[in-house]
């Protein structure tokens, strides 16, 4: 894995033909976007189910979709077709503290 500059983390891209036809990177990108949409939709549905058996069935399908999404991400990252932004430790700590404070302030068990 390379660190291409100070903020982007990723691998060297696997070359693909740059034509008007879809290439492997384009197909993978479409598949990943679709899996993200499907996973998000299943997550919303799971929050709304009142029927336990249906909930369990959809939860199982949701997990399969989530796993497929992760595998697609891993392949794209491995081929350098998906890069992530690195963040400074100070900014991560700031976000963590903000999240922790929000949770504490919204807790029904909070002591006054």
Backbone as XML, in Angstrom:
<?xml version="1.0"?>
<chain id="A" units="angstrom">
  <residue number="1" name="UNK">
    <atom name="N" x="0.840" y="-1.169" z="0.000"/>
    <atom name="CA" x="0.000" y="0.000" z="0.000"/>
    <atom name="C" x="0.887" y="1.234" z="0.000"/>
  </residue>
  <residue number="2" name="UNK">
    <atom name="N" x="0.583" y="2.160" z="-0.848"/>
    <atom name="CA" x="1.325" y="3.411" z="-0.940"/>
    <atom name="C" x="0.584" y="4.515" z="-0.215"/>
  </residue>
  <residue number="3" name="UNK">
    <atom name="N" x="1.320" y="5.514" z="0.189"/>
    <atom name="CA" x="0.697" y="6.741" z="0.636"/>
    <atom name="C" x="1.088" y="7.760" z="-0.416"/>
  </residue>
  <residue number="4" name="UNK">
    <atom name="N" x="0.128" y="8.081" z="-1.320"/>
    <atom name="CA" x="0.446" y="8.859" z="-2.502"/>
    <atom name="C" x="0.783" y="10.300" z="-2.174"/>
  </residue>
  <residue number="5" name="UNK">
    <atom name="N" x="0.102" y="10.899" z="-1.260"/>
    <atom name="CA" x="0.512" y="12.172" z="-0.707"/>
    <atom name="C" x="0.153" y="12.129" z="0.764"/>
  </residue>
  <residue number="6" name="UNK">
    <atom name="N" x="0.210" y="13.232" z="1.438"/>
    <atom name="CA" x="0.002" y="13.206" z="2.880"/>
    <atom name="C" x="-1.428" y="12.846" z="3.280"/>
  </residue>
  <residue number="7" name="UNK">
    <atom name="N" x="-2.407" y="13.015" z="2.373"/>
    <atom name="CA" x="-3.787" y="12.810" z="2.794"/>
    <atom name="C" x="-4.494" y="11.659" z="2.099"/>
  </residue>
  <residue number="8" name="UNK">
    <atom name="N" x="-3.969" y="11.133" z="1.012"/>
    <atom name="CA" x="-4.644" y="10.064" z="0.286"/>
    <atom name="C" x="-3.921" y="8.743" z="0.502"/>
  </residue>
  <residue number="9" name="UNK">
    <atom name="N" x="-4.682" y="7.716" z="0.882"/>
    <atom name="CA" x="-4.128" y="6.387" z="1.101"/>
    <atom name="C" x="-4.713" y="5.467" z="0.045"/>
  </residue>
  <residue number="10" name="UNK">
    <atom name="N" x="-3.838" y="4.761" z="-0.670"/>
    <atom name="CA" x="-4.322" y="3.845" z="-1.694"/>
    <atom name="C" x="-3.171" y="3.157" z="-2.391"/>
  </residue>
  <residue number="11" name="UNK">
    <atom name="N" x="-3.515" y="2.269" z="-3.290"/>
    <atom name="CA" x="-2.535" y="1.527" z="-4.075"/>
    <atom name="C" x="-2.411" y="2.141" z="-5.456"/>
  </residue>
  <residue number="12" name="UNK">
    <atom name="N" x="-1.357" y="1.743" z="-6.160"/>
    <atom name="CA" x="-1.211" y="2.172" z="-7.547"/>
    <atom name="C" x="-2.374" y="1.599" z="-8.352"/>
  </residue>
  <residue number="13" name="UNK">
    <atom name="N" x="-3.039" y="2.426" z="-9.153"/>
    <atom name="CA" x="-4.177" y="1.925" z="-9.933"/>
    <atom name="C" x="-3.765" y="0.884" z="-10.967"/>
  </residue>
  <residue number="14" name="UNK">
    <atom name="N" x="-4.559" y="-0.167" z="-11.049"/>
    <atom name="CA" x="-4.408" y="-1.140" z="-12.121"/>
    <atom name="C" x="-4.906" y="-0.467" z="-13.392"/>
  </residue>
  <residue number="15" name="UNK">
    <atom name="N" x="-4.114" y="-0.462" z="-14.455"/>
    <atom name="CA" x="-4.548" y="0.218" z="-15.678"/>
    <atom name="C" x="-5.795" y="-0.427" z="-16.285"/>
  </residue>
  <residue number="16" name="UNK">
    <atom name="N" x="-6.674" y="0.423" z="-16.794"/>
    <atom name="CA" x="-7.867" y="-0.026" z="-17.511"/>
    <atom name="C" x="-7.964" y="0.778" z="-18.799"/>
  </residue>
  <residue number="17" name="UNK">
    <atom name="N" x="-8.591" y="0.216" z="-19.826"/>
    <atom name="CA" x="-8.739" y="0.960" z="-21.077"/>
    <atom name="C" x="-9.596" y="2.209" z="-20.863"/>
  </residue>
  <residue number="18" name="UNK">
    <atom name="N" x="-9.134" y="3.317" z="-21.359"/>
    <atom name="CA" x="-9.898" y="4.565" z="-21.266"/>
    <atom name="C" x="-10.650" y="4.761" z="-22.580"/>
  </residue>
  <residue number="19" name="UNK">
    <atom name="N" x="-11.798" y="4.111" z="-22.672"/>
    <atom name="CA" x="-12.647" y="4.216" z="-23.858"/>
    <atom name="C" x="-14.051" y="4.592" z="-23.406"/>
  </residue>
  <residue number="20" name="UNK">
    <atom name="N" x="-14.946" y="4.754" z="-24.363"/>
    <atom name="CA" x="-16.331" y="5.075" z="-24.010"/>
    <atom name="C" x="-17.062" y="3.849" z="-23.455"/>
  </residue>
  <residue number="21" name="UNK">
    <atom name="N" x="-16.521" y="2.650" z="-23.697"/>
    <atom name="CA" x="-17.124" y="1.422" z="-23.157"/>
    <atom name="C" x="-16.746" y="1.284" z="-21.683"/>
  </residue>
  <residue number="22" name="UNK">
    <atom name="N" x="-17.621" y="0.645" z="-20.925"/>
    <atom name="CA" x="-17.319" y="0.421" z="-19.510"/>
    <atom name="C" x="-16.172" y="-0.576" z="-19.376"/>
  </residue>
  <residue number="23" name="UNK">
    <atom name="N" x="-15.285" y="-0.311" z="-18.417"/>
    <atom name="CA" x="-14.168" y="-1.215" z="-18.144"/>
    <atom name="C" x="-14.382" y="-1.863" z="-16.773"/>
  </residue>
  <residue number="24" name="UNK">
    <atom name="N" x="-13.437" y="-2.681" z="-16.343"/>
    <atom name="CA" x="-13.576" y="-3.391" z="-15.067"/>
    <atom name="C" x="-13.774" y="-2.436" z="-13.894"/>
  </residue>
  <residue number="25" name="UNK">
    <atom name="N" x="-13.026" y="-1.333" z="-13.880"/>
    <atom name="CA" x="-13.163" y="-0.349" z="-12.798"/>
    <atom name="C" x="-14.577" y="0.239" z="-12.781"/>
  </residue>
  <residue number="26" name="UNK">
    <atom name="N" x="-15.113" y="0.551" z="-13.962"/>
    <atom name="CA" x="-16.469" y="1.106" z="-14.050"/>
    <atom name="C" x="-17.508" y="0.119" z="-13.529"/>
  </residue>
  <residue number="27" name="UNK">
    <atom name="N" x="-17.379" y="-1.150" z="-13.931"/>
    <atom name="CA" x="-18.322" y="-2.170" z="-13.459"/>
    <atom name="C" x="-18.237" y="-2.336" z="-11.941"/>
  </residue>
  <residue number="28" name="UNK">
    <atom name="N" x="-17.017" y="-2.372" z="-11.420"/>
    <atom name="CA" x="-16.840" y="-2.525" z="-9.972"/>
    <atom name="C" x="-17.431" y="-1.325" z="-9.226"/>
  </residue>
  <residue number="29" name="UNK">
    <atom name="N" x="-17.226" y="-0.136" z="-9.775"/>
    <atom name="CA" x="-17.763" y="1.067" z="-9.155"/>
    <atom name="C" x="-19.292" y="1.034" z="-9.133"/>
  </residue>
  <residue number="30" name="UNK">
    <atom name="N" x="-19.899" y="0.592" z="-10.229"/>
    <atom name="CA" x="-21.360" y="0.467" z="-10.290"/>
    <atom name="C" x="-21.867" y="-0.579" z="-9.303"/>
  </residue>
  <residue number="31" name="UNK">
    <atom name="N" x="-21.168" y="-1.713" z="-9.230"/>
    <atom name="CA" x="-21.563" y="-2.755" z="-8.281"/>
    <atom name="C" x="-21.472" y="-2.256" z="-6.839"/>
  </residue>
  <residue number="32" name="UNK">
    <atom name="N" x="-20.399" y="-1.554" z="-6.516"/>
    <atom name="CA" x="-20.233" y="-1.044" z="-5.157"/>
    <atom name="C" x="-21.323" y="-0.027" z="-4.822"/>
  </residue>
  <residue number="33" name="UNK">
    <atom name="N" x="-21.612" y="0.878" z="-5.744"/>
    <atom name="CA" x="-22.674" y="1.869" z="-5.513"/>
    <atom name="C" x="-24.020" y="1.182" z="-5.306"/>
  </residue>
  <residue number="34" name="UNK">
    <atom name="N" x="-24.284" y="0.142" z="-6.089"/>
    <atom name="CA" x="-25.541" y="-0.597" z="-5.957"/>
    <atom name="C" x="-25.616" y="-1.306" z="-4.613"/>
  </residue>
  <residue number="35" name="UNK">
    <atom name="N" x="-24.534" y="-1.961" z="-4.206"/>
    <atom name="CA" x="-24.524" y="-2.649" z="-2.909"/>
    <atom name="C" x="-24.699" y="-1.662" z="-1.757"/>
  </residue>
  <residue number="36" name="UNK">
    <atom name="N" x="-24.103" y="-0.484" z="-1.865"/>
    <atom name="CA" x="-24.286" y="0.530" z="-0.824"/>
    <atom name="C" x="-25.757" y="0.930" z="-0.735"/>
  </residue>
  <residue number="37" name="UNK">
    <atom name="N" x="-26.390" y="1.131" z="-1.878"/>
    <atom name="CA" x="-27.805" y="1.504" z="-1.911"/>
    <atom name="C" x="-28.670" y="0.386" z="-1.323"/>
  </residue>
  <residue number="38" name="UNK">
    <atom name="N" x="-28.398" y="-0.847" z="-1.738"/>
    <atom name="CA" x="-29.176" y="-1.992" z="-1.250"/>
    <atom name="C" x="-29.010" y="-2.147" z="0.263"/>
  </residue>
  <residue number="39" name="UNK">
    <atom name="N" x="-27.775" y="-2.064" z="0.742"/>
    <atom name="CA" x="-27.514" y="-2.199" z="2.173"/>
    <atom name="C" x="-28.231" y="-1.108" z="2.960"/>
  </residue>
  <residue number="40" name="UNK">
    <atom name="N" x="-28.184" y="0.109" z="2.459"/>
    <atom name="CA" x="-28.871" y="1.219" z="3.118"/>
    <atom name="C" x="-30.380" y="0.974" z="3.162"/>
  </residue>
  <residue number="41" name="UNK">
    <atom name="N" x="-30.929" y="0.464" z="2.071"/>
    <atom name="CA" x="-32.369" y="0.176" z="2.013"/>
    <atom name="C" x="-32.754" y="-0.935" z="2.986"/>
  </residue>
  <residue number="42" name="UNK">
    <atom name="N" x="-31.945" y="-1.992" z="3.048"/>
    <atom name="CA" x="-32.212" y="-3.070" z="4.007"/>
    <atom name="C" x="-32.151" y="-2.541" z="5.436"/>
  </residue>
  <residue number="43" name="UNK">
    <atom name="N" x="-31.199" y="-1.678" z="5.711"/>
    <atom name="CA" x="-31.053" y="-1.122" z="7.057"/>
    <atom name="C" x="-32.311" y="-0.341" z="7.448"/>
  </residue>
  <residue number="44" name="UNK">
    <atom name="N" x="-32.813" y="0.461" z="6.532"/>
    <atom name="CA" x="-34.052" y="1.197" z="6.792"/>
    <atom name="C" x="-35.203" y="0.235" z="7.035"/>
  </residue>
  <residue number="45" name="UNK">
    <atom name="N" x="-35.313" y="-0.788" z="6.196"/>
    <atom name="CA" x="-36.396" y="-1.769" z="6.345"/>
    <atom name="C" x="-36.306" y="-2.481" z="7.695"/>
  </residue>
  <residue number="46" name="UNK">
    <atom name="N" x="-35.103" y="-2.843" z="8.106"/>
    <atom name="CA" x="-34.932" y="-3.548" z="9.383"/>
    <atom name="C" x="-35.425" y="-2.716" z="10.565"/>
  </residue>
  <residue number="47" name="UNK">
    <atom name="N" x="-35.290" y="-1.408" z="10.456"/>
    <atom name="CA" x="-35.765" y="-0.532" z="11.528"/>
    <atom name="C" x="-37.290" y="-0.474" z="11.600"/>
  </residue>
  <residue number="48" name="UNK">
    <atom name="N" x="-37.972" y="-0.934" z="10.556"/>
    <atom name="CA" x="-39.426" y="-0.792" z="10.467"/>
    <atom name="C" x="-40.193" y="-2.098" z="10.665"/>
  </residue>
  <residue number="49" name="UNK">
    <atom name="N" x="-39.512" y="-3.242" z="10.645"/>
    <atom name="CA" x="-40.226" y="-4.525" z="10.721"/>
    <atom name="C" x="-40.796" y="-4.786" z="12.106"/>
  </residue>
  <residue number="50" name="UNK">
    <atom name="N" x="-42.033" y="-5.288" z="12.134"/>
    <atom name="CA" x="-42.624" y="-5.726" z="13.398"/>
    <atom name="C" x="-42.747" y="-7.250" z="13.444"/>
  </residue>
  <residue number="51" name="UNK">
    <atom name="N" x="-42.605" y="-7.900" z="12.302"/>
    <atom name="CA" x="-42.731" y="-9.360" z="12.203"/>
    <atom name="C" x="-41.347" y="-9.982" z="12.401"/>
  </residue>
  <residue number="52" name="UNK">
    <atom name="N" x="-41.171" y="-10.748" z="13.481"/>
    <atom name="CA" x="-39.845" y="-11.267" z="13.844"/>
    <atom name="C" x="-39.225" y="-12.180" z="12.795"/>
  </residue>
  <residue number="53" name="UNK">
    <atom name="N" x="-40.003" y="-13.084" z="12.220"/>
    <atom name="CA" x="-39.450" y="-14.012" z="11.226"/>
    <atom name="C" x="-38.997" y="-13.260" z="9.979"/>
  </residue>
  <residue number="54" name="UNK">
    <atom name="N" x="-39.786" y="-12.294" z="9.545"/>
    <atom name="CA" x="-39.404" y="-11.490" z="8.383"/>
    <atom name="C" x="-38.160" y="-10.669" z="8.699"/>
  </residue>
  <residue number="55" name="UNK">
    <atom name="N" x="-38.112" y="-10.130" z="9.909"/>
    <atom name="CA" x="-36.931" y="-9.383" z="10.342"/>
    <atom name="C" x="-35.682" y="-10.258" z="10.244"/>
  </residue>
  <residue number="56" name="UNK">
    <atom name="N" x="-35.755" y="-11.483" z="10.748"/>
    <atom name="CA" x="-34.603" y="-12.388" z="10.729"/>
    <atom name="C" x="-34.171" y="-12.718" z="9.301"/>
  </residue>
  <residue number="57" name="UNK">
    <atom name="N" x="-35.147" y="-12.961" z="8.417"/>
    <atom name="CA" x="-34.824" y="-13.262" z="7.015"/>
    <atom name="C" x="-34.117" y="-12.087" z="6.348"/>
  </residue>
  <residue number="58" name="UNK">
    <atom name="N" x="-34.669" y="-10.896" z="6.510"/>
    <atom name="CA" x="-34.073" y="-9.712" z="5.879"/>
    <atom name="C" x="-32.737" y="-9.373" z="6.538"/>
  </residue>
  <residue number="59" name="UNK">
    <atom name="N" x="-32.609" y="-9.621" z="7.828"/>
    <atom name="CA" x="-31.335" y="-9.369" z="8.509"/>
    <atom name="C" x="-30.233" y="-10.255" z="7.928"/>
  </residue>
  <residue number="60" name="UNK">
    <atom name="N" x="-30.568" y="-11.492" z="7.635"/>
    <atom name="CA" x="-29.605" y="-12.410" z="7.022"/>
    <atom name="C" x="-29.192" y="-11.909" z="5.635"/>
  </residue>
  <residue number="61" name="UNK">
    <atom name="N" x="-30.166" y="-11.473" z="4.850"/>
    <atom name="CA" x="-29.876" y="-10.936" z="3.509"/>
    <atom name="C" x="-29.062" y="-9.650" z="3.627"/>
  </residue>
  <residue number="62" name="UNK">
    <atom name="N" x="-29.391" y="-8.816" z="4.606"/>
    <atom name="CA" x="-28.651" y="-7.580" z="4.858"/>
    <atom name="C" x="-27.174" y="-7.882" z="5.120"/>
  </residue>
  <residue number="63" name="UNK">
    <atom name="N" x="-26.910" y="-8.886" z="5.957"/>
    <atom name="CA" x="-25.522" y="-9.256" z="6.258"/>
    <atom name="C" x="-24.786" y="-9.740" z="5.016"/>
  </residue>
  <residue number="64" name="UNK">
    <atom name="N" x="-25.458" y="-10.508" z="4.165"/>
    <atom name="CA" x="-24.842" y="-10.959" z="2.914"/>
    <atom name="C" x="-24.512" y="-9.770" z="2.022"/>
  </residue>
  <residue number="65" name="UNK">
    <atom name="N" x="-25.425" y="-8.826" z="1.937"/>
    <atom name="CA" x="-25.209" y="-7.635" z="1.117"/>
    <atom name="C" x="-24.061" y="-6.795" z="1.665"/>
  </residue>
  <residue number="66" name="UNK">
    <atom name="N" x="-24.027" y="-6.656" z="2.982"/>
    <atom name="CA" x="-22.956" y="-5.901" z="3.638"/>
    <atom name="C" x="-21.603" y="-6.555" z="3.375"/>
  </residue>
  <residue number="67" name="UNK">
    <atom name="N" x="-21.560" y="-7.883" z="3.443"/>
    <atom name="CA" x="-20.314" y="-8.611" z="3.174"/>
    <atom name="C" x="-19.887" y="-8.457" z="1.716"/>
  </residue>
  <residue number="68" name="UNK">
    <atom name="N" x="-20.852" y="-8.494" z="0.799"/>
    <atom name="CA" x="-20.543" y="-8.300" z="-0.626"/>
    <atom name="C" x="-19.988" y="-6.900" z="-0.851"/>
  </residue>
  <residue number="69" name="UNK">
    <atom name="N" x="-20.569" y="-5.922" z="-0.180"/>
    <atom name="CA" x="-20.090" y="-4.543" z="-0.286"/>
    <atom name="C" x="-18.642" y="-4.453" z="0.178"/>
  </residue>
  <residue number="70" name="UNK">
    <atom name="N" x="-18.325" y="-5.099" z="1.273"/>
    <atom name="CA" x="-16.957" y="-5.061" z="1.804"/>
    <atom name="C" x="-15.970" y="-5.742" z="0.856"/>
  </residue>
  <residue number="71" name="UNK">
    <atom name="N" x="-16.383" y="-6.875" z="0.290"/>
    <atom name="CA" x="-15.505" y="-7.572" z="-0.666"/>
    <atom name="C" x="-15.249" y="-6.697" z="-1.896"/>
  </residue>
  <residue number="72" name="UNK">
    <atom name="N" x="-16.280" y="-6.029" z="-2.396"/>
    <atom name="CA" x="-16.106" y="-5.135" z="-3.545"/>
    <atom name="C" x="-15.148" y="-3.999" z="-3.197"/>
  </residue>
  <residue number="73" name="UNK">
    <atom name="N" x="-15.324" y="-3.410" z="-2.017"/>
    <atom name="CA" x="-14.416" y="-2.352" z="-1.583"/>
    <atom name="C" x="-12.979" y="-2.859" z="-1.544"/>
  </residue>
  <residue number="74" name="UNK">
    <atom name="N" x="-12.773" y="-4.034" z="-0.945"/>
    <atom name="CA" x="-11.418" y="-4.581" z="-0.830"/>
    <atom name="C" x="-10.775" y="-4.789" z="-2.194"/>
  </residue>
  <residue number="75" name="UNK">
    <atom name="N" x="-11.529" y="-5.317" z="-3.153"/>
    <atom name="CA" x="-10.989" y="-5.533" z="-4.503"/>
    <atom name="C" x="-10.651" y="-4.192" z="-5.143"/>
  </residue>
  <residue number="76" name="UNK">
    <atom name="N" x="-11.553" y="-3.225" z="-5.021"/>
    <atom name="CA" x="-11.294" y="-1.913" z="-5.623"/>
    <atom name="C" x="-10.086" y="-1.243" z="-4.975"/>
  </residue>
  <residue number="77" name="UNK">
    <atom name="N" x="-9.972" y="-1.343" z="-3.658"/>
    <atom name="CA" x="-8.837" y="-0.747" z="-2.957"/>
    <atom name="C" x="-7.538" y="-1.423" z="-3.381"/>
  </residue>
  <residue number="78" name="UNK">
    <atom name="N" x="-7.573" y="-2.745" z="-3.477"/>
    <atom name="CA" x="-6.397" y="-3.519" z="-3.886"/>
    <atom name="C" x="-5.921" y="-3.093" z="-5.276"/>
  </residue>
  <residue number="79" name="UNK">
    <atom name="N" x="-6.856" y="-2.807" z="-6.168"/>
    <atom name="CA" x="-6.509" y="-2.409" z="-7.535"/>
    <atom name="C" x="-6.238" y="-0.910" z="-7.665"/>
  </residue>
  <residue number="80" name="UNK">
    <atom name="N" x="-6.329" y="-0.174" z="-6.556"/>
    <atom name="CA" x="-6.064" y="1.257" z="-6.600"/>
    <atom name="C" x="-7.207" y="2.058" z="-7.195"/>
  </residue>
  <residue number="81" name="UNK">
    <atom name="N" x="-8.382" y="1.479" z="-7.252"/>
    <atom name="CA" x="-9.550" y="2.155" z="-7.827"/>
    <atom name="C" x="-10.400" y="2.824" z="-6.770"/>
  </residue>
  <residue number="82" name="UNK">
    <atom name="N" x="-10.034" y="2.682" z="-5.512"/>
    <atom name="CA" x="-10.751" y="3.315" z="-4.408"/>
    <atom name="C" x="-9.698" y="3.790" z="-3.428"/>
  </residue>
  <residue number="83" name="UNK">
    <atom name="N" x="-9.676" y="5.070" z="-3.184"/>
    <atom name="CA" x="-8.705" y="5.644" z="-2.262"/>
    <atom name="C" x="-9.453" y="6.239" z="-1.075"/>
  </residue>
  <residue number="84" name="UNK">
    <atom name="N" x="-8.789" y="6.315" z="0.045"/>
    <atom name="CA" x="-9.383" y="6.914" z="1.235"/>
    <atom name="C" x="-8.524" y="8.085" z="1.685"/>
  </residue>
  <residue number="85" name="UNK">
    <atom name="N" x="-9.151" y="8.999" z="2.362"/>
    <atom name="CA" x="-8.446" y="10.165" z="2.869"/>
    <atom name="C" x="-7.961" y="9.886" z="4.289"/>
  </residue>
  <residue number="86" name="UNK">
    <atom name="N" x="-6.682" y="10.096" z="4.512"/>
    <atom name="CA" x="-6.124" y="9.961" z="5.861"/>
    <atom name="C" x="-6.490" y="11.211" z="6.656"/>
  </residue>
  <residue number="87" name="UNK">
    <atom name="N" x="-6.656" y="11.044" z="7.927"/>
    <atom name="CA" x="-7.007" y="12.184" z="8.774"/>
    <atom name="C" x="-5.987" y="12.301" z="9.894"/>
  </residue>
  <residue number="88" name="UNK">
    <atom name="N" x="-5.751" y="13.517" z="10.305"/>
    <atom name="CA" x="-4.797" y="13.763" z="11.382"/>
    <atom name="C" x="-5.377" y="13.281" z="12.708"/>
  </residue>
  <residue number="89" name="UNK">
    <atom name="N" x="-4.497" y="12.791" z="13.573"/>
    <atom name="CA" x="-4.898" y="12.260" z="14.871"/>
    <atom name="C" x="-5.693" y="13.280" z="15.674"/>
  </residue>
  <residue number="90" name="UNK">
    <atom name="N" x="-5.282" y="14.531" z="15.633"/>
    <atom name="CA" x="-5.970" y="15.575" z="16.395"/>
    <atom name="C" x="-7.427" y="15.714" z="15.942"/>
  </residue>
  <residue number="91" name="UNK">
    <atom name="N" x="-7.663" y="15.658" z="14.640"/>
    <atom name="CA" x="-9.023" y="15.785" z="14.121"/>
    <atom name="C" x="-9.867" y="14.563" z="14.493"/>
  </residue>
  <residue number="92" name="UNK">
    <atom name="N" x="-9.266" y="13.379" z="14.479"/>
    <atom name="CA" x="-9.977" y="12.174" z="14.907"/>
    <atom name="C" x="-10.351" y="12.261" z="16.384"/>
  </residue>
  <residue number="93" name="UNK">
    <atom name="N" x="-9.421" y="12.719" z="17.203"/>
    <atom name="CA" x="-9.687" y="12.863" z="18.636"/>
    <atom name="C" x="-10.796" y="13.878" z="18.872"/>
  </residue>
  <residue number="94" name="UNK">
    <atom name="N" x="-10.790" y="14.959" z="18.110"/>
    <atom name="CA" x="-11.821" y="15.985" z="18.235"/>
    <atom name="C" x="-13.198" y="15.408" z="17.886"/>
  </residue>
  <residue number="95" name="UNK">
    <atom name="N" x="-13.282" y="14.631" z="16.813"/>
    <atom name="CA" x="-14.551" y="14.010" z="16.414"/>
    <atom name="C" x="-15.008" y="13.007" z="17.467"/>
  </residue>
  <residue number="96" name="UNK">
    <atom name="N" x="-14.076" y="12.239" z="18.011"/>
    <atom name="CA" x="-14.403" y="11.264" z="19.058"/>
    <atom name="C" x="-14.968" y="11.968" z="20.290"/>
  </residue>
  <residue number="97" name="UNK">
    <atom name="N" x="-14.309" y="13.030" z="20.710"/>
    <atom name="CA" x="-14.755" y="13.781" z="21.880"/>
    <atom name="C" x="-16.139" y="14.378" z="21.648"/>
  </residue>
  <residue number="98" name="UNK">
    <atom name="N" x="-16.350" y="14.935" z="20.466"/>
    <atom name="CA" x="-17.653" y="15.516" z="20.140"/>
    <atom name="C" x="-18.744" y="14.439" z="20.167"/>
  </residue>
  <residue number="99" name="UNK">
    <atom name="N" x="-18.461" y="13.282" z="19.586"/>
    <atom name="CA" x="-19.423" y="12.180" z="19.571"/>
    <atom name="C" x="-19.704" y="11.697" z="20.994"/>
  </residue>
  <residue number="100" name="UNK">
    <atom name="N" x="-18.660" y="11.549" z="21.783"/>
    <atom name="CA" x="-18.807" y="11.093" z="23.166"/>
    <atom name="C" x="-19.654" y="12.080" z="23.970"/>
  </residue>
  <residue number="101" name="UNK">
    <atom name="N" x="-19.405" y="13.379" z="23.795"/>
    <atom name="CA" x="-20.185" y="14.398" z="24.500"/>
    <atom name="C" x="-21.650" y="14.364" z="24.079"/>
  </residue>
  <residue number="102" name="UNK">
    <atom name="N" x="-21.898" y="14.172" z="22.798"/>
    <atom name="CA" x="-23.273" y="14.086" z="22.300"/>
    <atom name="C" x="-23.986" y="12.901" z="22.924"/>
  </residue>
  <residue number="103" name="UNK">
    <atom name="N" x="-23.320" y="11.747" z="22.971"/>
    <atom name="CA" x="-23.927" y="10.564" z="23.589"/>
    <atom name="C" x="-24.228" y="10.793" z="25.065"/>
  </residue>
  <residue number="104" name="UNK">
    <atom name="N" x="-23.291" y="11.394" z="25.767"/>
    <atom name="CA" x="-23.490" y="11.648" z="27.194"/>
    <atom name="C" x="-24.642" y="12.613" z="27.430"/>
  </residue>
  <residue number="105" name="UNK">
    <atom name="N" x="-24.761" y="13.636" z="26.587"/>
    <atom name="CA" x="-25.826" y="14.625" z="26.743"/>
    <atom name="C" x="-27.198" y="14.066" z="26.392"/>
  </residue>
  <residue number="106" name="UNK">
    <atom name="N" x="-27.250" y="13.041" z="25.556"/>
    <atom name="CA" x="-28.524" y="12.472" z="25.130"/>
    <atom name="C" x="-28.899" y="11.222" z="25.917"/>
  </residue>
  <residue number="107" name="UNK">
    <atom name="N" x="-28.055" y="10.801" z="26.811"/>
    <atom name="CA" x="-28.312" y="9.577" z="27.570"/>
    <atom name="C" x="-29.491" y="9.765" z="28.522"/>
  </residue>
  <residue number="108" name="UNK">
    <atom name="N" x="-30.432" y="8.817" z="28.538"/>
    <atom name="CA" x="-31.543" y="8.916" z="29.487"/>
    <atom name="C" x="-31.089" y="8.638" z="30.927"/>
  </residue>
  <residue number="109" name="UNK">
    <atom name="N" x="-29.872" y="8.151" z="31.102"/>
    <atom name="CA" x="-29.344" y="7.821" z="32.426"/>
    <atom name="C" x="-28.388" y="8.886" z="32.946"/>
  </residue>
  <residue number="110" name="UNK">
    <atom name="N" x="-28.381" y="10.004" z="32.293"/>
    <atom name="CA" x="-27.474" y="11.090" z="32.634"/>
    <atom name="C" x="-27.778" y="11.612" z="34.039"/>
  </residue>
  <residue number="111" name="UNK">
    <atom name="N" x="-26.726" y="11.878" z="34.784"/>
    <atom name="CA" x="-26.894" y="12.427" z="36.129"/>
    <atom name="C" x="-26.759" y="13.939" z="36.064"/>
  </residue>
  <residue number="112" name="UNK">
    <atom name="N" x="-27.673" y="14.624" z="36.704"/>
    <atom name="CA" x="-27.641" y="16.099" z="36.696"/>
    <atom name="C" x="-27.057" y="16.631" z="37.965"/>
  </residue>
</chain>
